[in-house]
Amino acid sequence: MAKPSMDEGTARFWSTIFAGITAVSLVLGGLYTLWQYMATKETDRQNMMLQIATATLAAKQSFNSQHLALCSQAVGDAGTLATAKDKANRSTAEDDFWRLYWGPLGIVEQDAVAAAMVAFGNCLKGQCGNNSQEVLALNLAHACRAEVSSDFNLNLSRVPERPVTAETSTKHQ
């Protein structure tokens, strides 16, 4: 049986074709590998950003929940101090108010709550100005509402101002 043979020109032609196909395949394979690398790198970056956002949200949720809890305690104490007649309840509420004032609330409060706490604290020391404890307690509640609304992105409407007269201010005393 005779071996198939090809002349030198045909062999060079086919050799060049196969070399070209090999070169194109290598370039395409390299480009595909580069594309995969870039896609994986982008996915990894997005996953990292998602993990950071999740961790940040968890930290903010904890902080905001603490802000809500401490504001609720401070508002409850201020309301008790402004309305309670029982000395034991007033004494407990005052102790708790000052504990919050000098301690935990300072970690989470913002300007509005800080100012309302100072005003109410000054009133407890006898420096109420033109406001009653009831008005100052309500101002504290409104400041807490505004800050917590902002913390949780609730966009609650602003509480309308209530006219305070001597009658409404002393009604609970």
ABEGO torsion letter per residue (X at the ends): XBBBBBBAAAAAAAAAAAAAAAAAAAAAAAAAAAAAAAAAAAAAAAAAAAAAAAAAAAAAAAAAAAAAAAAAAAAAAAAAAAABABAAAAAAAAAAAAAAAABAAAAABBAAAAAAAAAAAAAAAGBAEABBAAAAAAAAAAAAAAAAAAAAGAGBBBBBBBBBBAAAAAAAX
